[in-house]
Amino acid sequence: MFPKIPIAAAPEPETVTEAVAGTAEELMQSTNVIKDFFAGLGLAGLSTVLSAVVVFLICLIVIKILTHVMDKLFSRSKHLDETVKRFLEAAIKIVLWVLAIVIIAGALGIPTASLVAVISIAGLALSLSVQTILSNLFAGVTLLLTRPMNVGDFVDAAGVTGTVERISMFYTTIVTPNKQVVTIPNSDVASSTVTNYNREDNRRVQFVMGADYEDKTEDVFAALLEAAQRAELVLSDPAPSVFISAYKDSYIEYTLNTYCENNDYWAVIADVNRLIREEYDHHGVHMTYNHLNVHMLNK
C-alpha cells in the first residue's frame, strides 16, 4: 500500500557536520514522499501530522548527534570544570530543543514568525524576573572559567576571609578561621577584589614587635632572628630578615619577615610568637608598650 521510500546510501561522511546534513536531507526527502502520498489519497491533514512526526525524528537524531559530539569535546577538555560542562550541555540542549519546536511548528502549519515572537517575549520577561539569579549564574560561570580561586584555597573575597569550601553556579561558600560558613552570591565575588593566599607555594609571615629605646638594636635583631631560626616550619630560603620599621612615642618598632609553606601559616604564627618571648628574655630585651613617663619636680 505504501510506496517505497527512496533513501539513498550516502558515502561515508568525513565530518560529523556532513553526517548530520546528510541524515537531515534524506529524512526530508522521505517526508516529502509521505506528504505527496497522503495528499494523493485526500488525507492532507494526516500527511501534515505525519510530516511533523518525521521532522520531530529528524530533530531528535540531529540533537542526539550534536550532544554526542559535544560530550566528546567536553571530555577532552582538561580546563573546564564539571559544573561548567553540565551547565553548557544543558544550555545547548535547551537552545536545540527550542529550535526543534519552531521547526516542528512550521511543519504543522503554525506561523513560525509569531511563535518566535512569543518565545522572544517570554524569554525577555523571564530574564527580567530572574535578573539577579541570572547575574549570579553567569558570574559563577565566569569564576569557574577564569579560576581566581579553587576549592581549598585560603582567600579574601567580597570582604570575607577564609577557606573556599564550594563554588557552585549561584553561590560561593567560604569557611572562616573561626568555623563560620559564609555563603556569598557569585555576582558579589566576581565584582570584588579576590586575594588568593594559596596561589604561590610559599607565604610570607610578618611579625611586628616593639622594644624599649634602652635596648640595643643588635640585641633585638639577634633575639628576633634566633626566634625565627628555632622555628622548625620557617623556611631558610628565603632567609628571615629583620629591620627597624618605625620609631614610636614609647618604643622602637621592629619587623621580622619569615617565609613558610602555605599549610604551615598559622602554626608558624603561633610558634614564632612563643619563641620571640623566650628570646627577648634570653637577650634581656624589654617588650614594651605605649606608656607615659611623668617626672615630678620639687621646687
C-alpha positions as CSV (number, residue, x, y, z in Angstrom):
1,M,0.0,0.0,0.0
2,F,2.8,2.5,0.9
3,P,5.3,3.4,-1.7
4,K,8.9,2.5,-1.2
5,I,10.7,5.5,0.3
6,P,13.9,6.2,-1.6
7,I,16.7,6.7,0.9
8,A,19.9,6.5,-1.0
9,A,23.0,5.1,0.6
10,A,25.2,8.1,1.2
11,P,29.0,7.8,1.2
12,E,30.7,7.7,4.5
13,P,30.9,11.3,5.7
14,E,34.3,12.9,6.5
15,T,32.9,15.0,9.3
16,V,30.1,15.0,11.8
17,T,28.6,18.0,10.2
18,E,28.3,16.2,6.9
19,A,26.7,13.2,8.7
20,V,24.1,15.5,10.3
21,A,23.4,17.3,7.0
22,G,23.1,14.0,5.1
23,T,20.7,12.5,7.6
24,A,18.5,15.6,7.6
25,E,18.4,15.7,3.8
26,E,17.4,12.0,3.5
27,L,14.7,12.3,6.1
28,M,13.3,15.5,4.5
29,Q,13.1,13.6,1.2
30,S,11.2,10.9,3.0
31,T,8.9,13.5,4.5
32,N,8.0,14.9,1.1
33,V,7.3,11.4,-0.3
34,I,4.9,10.7,2.6
35,K,3.2,14.1,2.2
36,D,2.7,13.6,-1.5
37,F,1.4,10.1,-1.0
38,F,-1.3,11.0,1.6
39,A,-2.2,14.2,-0.3
40,G,-2.9,12.0,-3.3
41,L,-5.3,10.0,-1.1
42,G,-7.1,13.1,0.0
43,L,-5.7,12.9,3.5
44,A,-3.8,16.2,3.6
45,G,-4.4,16.7,7.3
46,L,-2.9,13.3,8.1
47,S,0.0,14.0,5.9
48,T,0.7,17.2,7.8
49,V,0.8,15.3,11.1
50,L,3.0,12.6,9.8
51,S,5.4,15.1,8.2
52,A,5.6,16.8,11.7
53,V,6.4,13.4,13.2
54,V,9.1,12.8,10.7
55,V,10.5,16.4,11.3
56,F,10.5,15.5,15.0
57,L,12.5,12.4,14.3
58,I,14.9,14.5,12.2
59,C,15.4,17.0,15.1
60,L,15.8,14.1,17.6
61,I,18.5,12.5,15.6
62,V,20.3,15.7,15.0
63,I,20.2,16.7,18.7
64,K,21.5,13.2,19.6
65,I,24.4,13.5,17.2
66,L,25.3,17.1,18.3
67,T,25.1,16.2,22.0
68,H,27.3,13.2,21.5
69,V,29.9,15.3,19.7
70,M,29.6,17.9,22.5
71,D,30.1,15.3,25.2
72,K,33.3,14.1,23.4
73,L,34.6,17.7,23.0
74,F,34.0,18.5,26.7
75,S,35.5,15.2,27.9
76,R,38.8,16.1,26.1
77,S,38.9,19.5,27.8
78,K,41.0,19.4,30.9
79,H,40.5,23.0,31.9
80,L,36.7,23.1,32.1
81,D,35.1,22.5,35.5
82,E,32.5,19.7,35.6
83,T,29.9,22.2,36.8
84,V,30.6,24.4,33.7
85,K,30.4,21.4,31.4
86,R,27.0,20.4,32.8
87,F,25.7,24.0,32.5
88,L,26.9,24.3,28.9
89,E,25.5,21.0,27.9
90,A,22.1,21.9,29.4
91,A,22.1,25.3,27.8
92,I,22.9,23.9,24.4
93,K,20.3,21.3,24.7
94,I,17.7,23.9,25.6
95,V,18.6,26.0,22.5
96,L,18.5,23.0,20.3
97,W,15.0,21.9,21.5
98,V,13.7,25.5,21.2
99,L,14.8,25.4,17.5
100,A,13.3,22.0,17.1
101,I,9.9,23.2,18.5
102,V,10.0,26.1,16.0
103,I,10.8,23.8,13.1
104,I,8.0,21.3,14.1
105,A,5.5,24.1,14.4
106,G,6.4,25.2,10.9
107,A,5.8,21.6,9.7
108,L,2.3,21.7,11.3
109,G,1.5,24.9,9.5
110,I,1.8,27.2,12.5
111,P,3.3,30.6,11.6
112,T,6.9,30.4,12.9
113,A,7.3,34.2,12.9
114,S,4.5,34.6,15.5
115,L,5.9,31.6,17.5
116,V,9.4,33.1,17.5
117,A,8.0,36.5,18.7
118,V,6.1,34.8,21.5
119,I,9.2,32.9,22.6
120,S,11.3,36.0,22.5
121,I,8.8,38.0,24.6
122,A,8.5,35.1,27.1
123,G,12.3,34.9,27.3
124,L,12.7,38.6,27.9
125,A,10.0,38.6,30.6
126,L,11.7,35.6,32.3
127,S,15.1,37.1,32.1
128,L,13.9,40.4,33.7
129,S,12.1,38.5,36.5
130,V,15.2,36.4,37.4
131,Q,17.8,39.0,36.7
132,T,19.6,38.5,40.0
133,I,19.6,34.8,39.6
134,L,21.0,35.1,36.0
135,S,23.6,37.5,37.3
136,N,24.8,35.0,39.9
137,L,24.7,32.2,37.3
138,F,26.9,34.0,34.7
139,A,29.2,35.2,37.5
140,G,29.5,31.6,38.6
141,V,30.4,30.5,35.0
142,T,33.0,33.4,35.0
143,L,34.5,32.2,38.2
144,L,34.7,28.6,37.1
145,L,36.3,29.6,33.8
146,T,38.8,32.2,35.0
147,R,39.5,30.4,38.3
148,P,40.8,33.2,40.5
149,M,40.4,30.6,43.3
150,N,39.9,26.9,43.7
151,V,38.2,24.8,46.4
152,G,40.6,24.6,49.4
153,D,42.3,28.0,48.7
154,F,42.6,30.5,51.6
155,V,41.2,33.7,50.1
156,D,39.9,37.2,50.9
157,A,36.8,37.7,48.6
158,A,33.9,40.1,49.0
159,G,35.1,41.2,52.4
160,V,35.2,37.6,53.7
161,T,38.5,35.8,54.6
162,G,38.6,32.0,54.8
163,T,38.9,28.7,53.0
164,V,36.8,28.1,49.9
165,E,34.6,25.1,50.5
166,R,32.5,25.2,47.4
167,I,32.0,27.2,44.1
168,S,28.5,26.4,42.7
169,M,26.7,28.0,39.8
170,F,25.0,30.6,42.0
171,Y,26.9,30.9,45.3
172,T,30.4,30.5,46.7
173,T,30.8,29.0,50.2
174,I,33.7,30.1,52.4
175,V,34.6,28.8,55.8
176,T,36.3,31.4,58.1
177,P,39.1,30.5,60.5
178,N,36.6,30.6,63.4
179,K,34.5,28.0,61.6
180,Q,31.7,30.2,60.3
181,V,30.2,29.1,57.0
182,V,29.6,32.2,54.8
183,T,27.6,31.9,51.6
184,I,28.3,34.7,49.1
185,P,26.4,35.4,45.8
186,N,28.7,34.8,42.9
187,S,27.9,38.3,41.5
188,D,29.4,39.8,44.6
189,V,32.5,37.6,44.4
190,A,33.1,38.3,40.7
191,S,32.7,42.1,41.1
192,S,35.1,42.2,44.1
193,T,38.9,42.0,44.5
194,V,39.9,38.4,45.3
195,T,43.1,37.9,47.2
196,N,44.3,34.3,46.9
197,Y,46.9,33.4,49.5
198,N,47.5,29.9,48.1
199,R,48.4,30.8,44.5
200,E,52.1,30.8,45.4
201,D,53.8,27.8,47.1
202,N,55.2,29.8,50.0
203,R,53.8,32.6,52.1
204,R,55.4,35.4,54.0
205,V,54.7,35.7,57.7
206,Q,55.4,39.1,59.2
207,F,55.8,39.9,62.9
208,V,55.7,43.5,64.1
209,M,57.3,43.8,67.6
210,G,58.3,46.5,69.9
211,A,61.3,47.0,72.1
212,D,62.4,49.7,74.6
213,Y,64.6,52.6,73.5
214,E,67.1,51.5,76.1
215,D,67.6,48.1,74.4
216,K,70.5,47.8,72.0
217,T,69.4,47.3,68.3
218,E,71.8,44.4,67.8
219,D,70.3,42.6,70.8
220,V,66.8,43.0,69.4
221,F,67.9,41.8,65.9
222,A,69.6,38.8,67.4
223,A,66.5,37.9,69.5
224,L,64.1,38.0,66.6
225,L,66.4,36.2,64.1
226,E,67.1,33.4,66.6
227,A,63.4,33.0,67.3
228,A,62.8,32.6,63.6
229,Q,65.7,30.1,63.2
230,R,64.5,28.0,66.1
231,A,61.0,27.6,64.5
232,E,61.1,24.3,62.6
233,L,58.5,25.3,60.0
234,V,60.2,28.6,59.0
235,L,62.0,28.3,55.6
236,S,65.7,29.0,55.4
237,D,65.3,30.2,51.8
238,P,64.3,33.0,51.6
239,A,66.1,33.6,54.9
240,P,64.4,35.5,57.7
241,S,65.1,39.2,57.9
242,V,64.6,42.0,60.5
243,F,64.7,45.8,60.3
244,I,63.6,48.9,62.2
245,S,60.2,49.8,60.8
246,A,59.2,52.9,62.9
247,Y,60.1,55.0,65.9
248,K,57.1,55.2,68.1
249,D,56.4,57.5,71.1
250,S,57.3,54.9,73.7
251,Y,59.2,52.2,71.8
252,I,61.0,51.2,68.6
253,E,59.1,49.1,66.2
254,Y,60.9,46.1,64.6
255,T,59.6,44.0,61.8
256,L,60.6,40.3,61.3
257,N,59.9,38.7,57.9
258,T,59.8,34.9,57.6
259,Y,58.5,32.5,55.0
260,C,56.8,29.2,55.2
261,E,54.7,26.8,53.2
262,N,51.0,27.7,52.8
263,N,49.7,24.9,55.0
264,D,52.1,25.9,57.9
265,Y,51.0,29.6,58.1
266,W,49.0,29.5,61.3
267,A,51.4,27.1,63.0
268,V,54.3,29.4,62.2
269,I,52.5,32.4,63.7
270,A,51.9,30.5,67.0
271,D,55.4,29.0,67.2
272,V,57.4,32.2,66.4
273,N,55.4,34.4,68.7
274,R,56.1,31.9,71.5
275,L,59.8,31.8,70.7
276,I,60.1,35.6,70.4
277,R,59.0,35.9,74.1
278,E,61.7,33.4,75.1
279,E,64.4,35.1,73.1
280,Y,63.5,38.5,74.4
281,D,64.0,37.2,77.9
282,H,67.2,35.4,76.9
283,H,68.8,38.6,75.4
284,G,67.4,40.9,78.0
285,V,65.2,42.8,75.6
286,H,62.2,44.6,77.1
287,M,58.9,44.0,75.4
288,T,57.4,47.5,75.9
289,Y,54.0,49.1,75.3
290,N,52.6,52.6,75.0
291,H,53.2,54.5,78.2
292,L,53.7,58.0,79.5
293,N,56.5,58.9,82.0
294,V,55.7,61.7,84.4
295,H,58.5,63.4,86.2
296,M,57.7,65.3,89.5
297,L,59.9,68.4,90.0
298,N,60.2,69.7,93.6
299,K,60.6,73.5,93.8
